[in-house]
Amino acid sequence: MSDFKITVIIPTYNEAENLPKLVSALFSLPLDIHLLIVDDNSPDGTGALADKLAKEHPNKIEVMHRPGKLGLRSAYLNGFQKILTSDTQAIVQMDADFSHDPTTLIDMSKMLNSYDVILGSRYTTGGSVDKNWPRWRKYLSAFGNFYARSILQMPLHDVTTGFRMWRSDALRQIPFEHIYSSGYVFLVEMIYLAYCLEFKIGEAPIYFADRRFGKSKNVFQNSD
């Protein structure tokens, strides 16, 4: 088991089908995991389900209820602000739809002794995206990532990934008040700030799968 206390932030909007399965998968890992579920008043009852799961796992799950669909950026910023006042040693960003394989957290946690932040990377050696994606979607994903890292001149393979593990002491150094981007561009700005602050950034290869259940949410549907 990793020696780190890890808190996973899970932003949710209509994830009632996925959330119980994800919670079960995360708590089956040989890690000291806690969860903060940030729900944006999901019409499908995800927030109420999260409360039920919190009662079933006392002191392991917290739920943050927000009044509406406020977006990815504010979900994570609100989550960071809450968690960084606790004694957690590592913070994870991940989606609720199983596009991020929970078992990868085991390898990522092992890298915490050497890195300040670990990216779940689709484009590093050993990483890949869903084999059933159409060609245009694979191209769009790869080009968007290539464009962002080229413009910002970062020697990383996947700067748009939403699957990340941070050391808490490193994340506290990020000037959140100076982050202005919305939606998934927020993820690029976060890692760019980490790069500018000379954080040690590692990449763990992942297979990025399409969601298992529920309806996919694109960038524009889930932006601030």
Residue pairs with C-beta under 8 A, 6 or more apart in sequence:
1 30
1 31
1 32
2 30
2 31
2 32
2 106
2 109
2 110
2 112
4 31
4 32
4 89
4 90
4 109
4 112
5 32
5 34
5 87
5 88
5 89
5 90
6 31
6 32
6 33
6 34
6 88
6 89
6 90
6 91
6 92
6 105
6 109
6 165
7 33
7 34
7 35
7 36
7 83
7 86
7 88
7 90
7 91
7 92
8 26
8 33
8 34
8 35
8 36
8 91
8 92
8 94
8 105
9 36
9 38
9 75
9 76
9 79
9 80
9 83
9 91
9 92
9 93
9 94
10 19
10 22
10 35
10 36
10 37
10 38
10 94
10 95
10 96
11 38
11 39
11 40
11 72
11 75
11 76
11 79
11 95
11 96
12 19
12 37
12 38
12 39
12 40
12 42
12 46
12 47
12 50
12 96
13 39
13 40
13 42
13 46
13 69
13 217
13 222
14 42
14 43
14 44
14 46
14 214
14 215
14 217
15 42
15 44
15 46
15 96
15 97
15 214
16 42
16 44
16 45
16 46
16 49
16 214
17 213
17 214
18 96
18 97
18 98
18 211
18 212
18 213
18 214
19 37
19 46
19 49
19 50
19 53
19 96
20 49
20 53
21 98
21 212
21 213
22 96
22 98
22 102
23 35
23 53
23 57
23 61
25 98
25 102
25 103
26 33
26 35
26 102
26 105
27 33
27 57
27 60
29 102
29 103
29 105
29 106
30 106
31 105
31 106
31 109
33 60
33 105
34 60
34 61
34 62
34 88
35 57
35 60
35 61
35 62
36 61
36 62
36 63
36 64
36 79
36 82
36 83
37 50
37 53
37 54
37 61
37 62
37 63
37 64
38 64
38 66
38 75
38 76
38 78
38 79
39 46
39 47
39 50
39 63
39 64
39 65
39 66
40 66
40 68
40 69
40 70
40 71
40 75
41 47
41 65
41 66
41 67
41 68
41 69
47 63
47 65
50 61
50 63
51 63
53 61
54 60
54 61
54 62
54 63
62 82
64 78
64 79
64 82
66 74
66 75
66 78
69 222
70 224
71 182
71 183
71 222
71 223
71 224
72 162
72 183
72 184
72 186
72 187
72 222
72 223
72 224
73 179
73 181
73 182
73 183
73 186
73 223
73 224
74 224
76 93
76 186
77 176
77 179
80 91
80 171
80 176
81 176
83 91
83 168
84 91
84 168
84 171
84 172
88 168
89 167
89 168
89 169
90 109
90 112
90 165
90 166
90 167
90 168
91 165
91 166
91 168
91 171
92 105
92 108
92 164
92 165
92 166
93 162
93 163
93 164
93 165
93 166
93 187
94 100
94 102
94 120
94 162
94 163
94 164
95 162
95 163
97 211
97 212
97 213
97 214
97 216
98 209
98 211
98 212
98 213
99 208
99 209
99 210
99 211
100 120
100 162
100 163
100 206
100 208
101 206
101 207
101 209
104 120
104 163
104 204
104 206
105 165
107 204
108 118
108 120
108 165
108 204
109 165
111 118
111 165
111 202
111 204
112 118
112 165
112 167
114 200
114 202
115 167
115 199
115 200
115 201
115 202
116 166
116 167
116 170
116 194
116 199
116 200
116 201
117 164
117 165
117 166
117 167
117 170
117 171
117 191
117 194
117 199
117 200
117 201
117 202
118 164
118 165
118 201
118 202
118 203
118 204
119 156
119 158
119 159
119 161
119 163
119 164
119 191
119 201
119 202
119 203
119 204
120 158
120 161
120 163
120 164
120 165
120 203
120 204
120 206
121 127
121 156
121 157
121 158
121 161
121 203
121 204
121 205
121 206
122 128
122 129
122 141
122 145
122 158
122 161
122 206
122 207
122 208
123 142
123 145
123 157
123 158
124 157
124 158
124 203
124 204
124 205
125 205
126 205
127 157
127 158
127 203
127 205
127 206
127 207
127 208
128 207
128 208
129 138
129 141
129 207
129 208
130 207
130 208
130 209
130 210
132 210
133 141
133 210
141 160
144 160
145 158
145 159
145 160
148 159
148 160
148 188
149 156
149 157
149 159
152 159
152 188
152 192
152 195
154 191
154 192
154 195
156 191
156 195
156 201
156 203
157 203
158 203
159 187
159 188
159 191
159 192
160 184
160 187
160 188
161 187
161 206
161 208
162 184
162 187
163 206
164 187
164 191
170 194
170 199
173 197
174 190
174 193
174 194
174 197
175 193
178 193
179 186
179 189
179 190
179 193
180 189
181 188
181 189
182 223
182 224
183 219
183 220
183 222
183 223
183 224
184 219
184 223
186 224
191 201
194 201
195 201
210 216
